Amino acid sequence: MSDYNKSIGPNLKKLISEKGITAKDLAAKVGVSPTHISYVLNNKRKPSFELLDSIADVLGVKLIDIVKESSSEYSTRTQQTVTIPVLGNIPAGTPIEAVEDIIGWEEIPKDWLNGDREYFSLLVRGDSMYPEYIDGDVVIVRRQSTCDSGDDCVVMVNDKDATLKRVNIYPDGLELKAINKMYGKRKFTKQEILSLPVTILGVVVELRRKKK
C-alpha cells in the first residue's frame, strides 16, 4: 500500500474521539465489521471511497477532514508514539488482536515496542481493585504470559472474561488478589492453573486516569 494515505488512520482516530463515538458504533452505522474499522484506523486496510464518504456523513465532517495530510508537527509526534486500542472487554478464547470491543485509543512511546514487545489497554470496571484502581481508569498492559510475584495483571480464569488482579506467586501455585478487601483472594494450585486454566494475558505497566 505504498500509495496509501497514512494520514487517514490518525485523522479518523482524532475525529471519532472528538465526536464521542466508539469505533464499534461507527462500524455499525456505516455497515461494516468492527474489525474492518479497526484495520482502517490502524492503516492496515485501504478504505474505499464509498466507505470514507459514509464515515464522513456519520461523523458530520467533510471528506477532506479525513484524508487531509498531517502537518509536519503531527507527523513528527506520531513518529515518536504509537496508538494502541482501549478494550472494553476481552472475551474468553479470543486473541487480543482480534477483540472487536474497541472503545478508544491511547498513545504510548514508540520505543516501548523495542524487542518485539506488544501492548494493549483495558478499561477498568468495578471496584475490586479500589483504591489503587477505580472504575473508569485505563491501564496500559504489556502483553506476556508470565509475571513476577506482586505484579498487577490481566488474567483469564476458567474461560471467563479477563479480570484485573494482583498476582502473588508461591512454590505450589499462585494467588489472585483483589486490593479491595471486600473481595478477598483466590489461590490456585499448579494443577488448577493448567486444568481450569488460569492464563496471564499481560502485566500492567501504567495507569491513566482522567479528572472528569
N, C-alpha and C positions, 0 to 999 in steps of 0.2 A: 504494500500500500504506500509506495514512495510518493504518490501524488495526493495522498490523503491529507486533508487539512487537520493537523494535530491540535488546532485551537478549539475544535468542536467539543471535545470532551470536557475540558476545563470551563469553557463558556457555559455549557449545559449544567454542569455541577453548580456553578455560581448562580445561574438563573433559577434552578429549582430550589436552591437554598433561600434565595430572596423571596420566592413566591410561597414558601412554606409548604411545598408539596413533596411527597416522598417519591423515590424512583419507582416503587411498586405501583403507586397511584397513577403516576404518569404513564406507565406501561398499560394499565387498564384503560385509561382514557384514549390512548392512541391505537389500541387494539393489537399490541404485541406482547410478548412474554417479558417478565421482569429480567430474565437472563439476557434477552436481546438488548434491553435498555442499558443493563449493566455493561455489556460489551461496548456499546456506543459511548457511554460515559468514560470508559477507560481506553478509548481509541483502539479497541480490539476488533471492531467491525465497522465497515464503512456504511453509513446510513444512506438510504435512498433519499432523493429529493422530496418524494411524497411524504416520507416519514418525518423529515425535518420540517416540512410545511405544516403537518398535523401537530407536531410538537409546538411550533410557534403559535398556532391557533389556541392550543390548550393553555399555554403559558401567558398568552396575551402580549406577545412580543413580536417584533419584526424578524424575518428570517435572517437579516444581516446581523442581528444581535447574537445569533447562534454561530454563524460561520465567519464572523469577522476575525481577522488575525489578531493575536495577542500583542500587547505593547511590549517593547524590549524590556521594560521593568518587570512585567509579569512573567515574561519568558525566562528572565534571569532567576526569578524567585522559584519558578516551577522546576528549574534545573537543580535546585538545592533541596527541594522537598518532593514527596510523592503523596498521593492521596490513597487512603485505604477505606473500605466500607465500614460503616457502623451497622452491626447486625442487631435486629430486634430479638431474634431467637435463632438457635441452631438446632434444627430438628434432628432426631436420632437417625443415625445411619447416613446422613447427608454430608458429603465432603464440604469443608468450609468454603472452597472456591465456587461451589455450586449453590450455596444458600441464596435464595431469592428474596429473603426478608430484609432488604437493604433500606434503612430508614434515614441515612445521612452519610456524611463523609468527614474524615479527619485527615489532617496533614501530619506527616512525620518526616524527620530528616532523612534525606536520601541515603546517607552513609549508614543508616541503621540496617540497610539491606545487604551490606557487605558480608561475605561469607555465605551467601545464599539464604540469609535469614528471611523469614516471612512474618508478616504481621496482619492482624485484623483487630477490629474494635467491637465492643459489645456494650449495649445499653443495660445498665444495672436496673433490675426490677425487684421490688420488695425491700424488706428491712433486715434480712438475715445477717447482713454484714455491717449493720449500723453499729457504731457511729463513724467508722472509717470510710464506709461507702454508703451513700444514700440513694434512694430511688431517683432515677433520672441522671445519675452520673454516667460518664462514658469511660471505660477502661481500655487502654491500649494493650494488646496482648501479643506476645511473641509466640508464634506457633512452634510447639515442641511437645514431645510425648513423655518427657521426663522433667523432674523438677528437684529442687533442694528442699529439705525439710524447713517449713516455715514460710514457703512461698505461697502467695495467693494465686490460685489457678482457676481456669475454666475447665470443668470436669464433667464428663458424661458418665452417669451411673445407671446400670440396668436398662440400657437402651431408652432412656428418657431424655428430655431436653437438657441442654447443658446448664450447669449451675456454677456460680462463683463461690468458692470456699477456700479456706486456708488449709494447706496440706501439711500434715506432720507425718514424717516417715519413721517407722520403727523396724527393728530386725525381723519381726514376724508379720509386717503388713504396713498399712497406712491409715491415717485418720483424716476425715474431712470435718473441719470445724467451722461453725458459724461464729462470727465475732459477737453477734448479739446473743447474750446468754439465754434468752428466751427460747432459742432454737437448739442449743446443745451441740453435740458432735456425734459422729458415727465412725466406728473403726471397722476395717476390712482386713481379713487375713489374706495372705498371698494367694491362697486357693480361690477366695472370693473375688479378688482382683481379676483373675483370669476367667472365672466362670460367669460372673454377672454380665459383662465385665465392668471394671472401673477404668475409664480412659481419660488421661490428661490430654486436653486439646491445646493448652498453651499456658504461659505464665504472664501474669500482669506485670507490666513494666512502667506503666504511667496511669495516673488518674486525672481525668479532666472534668471540671465542674463549672457549670455556668451559674452566674449570680442570679439570673432570672430565667 
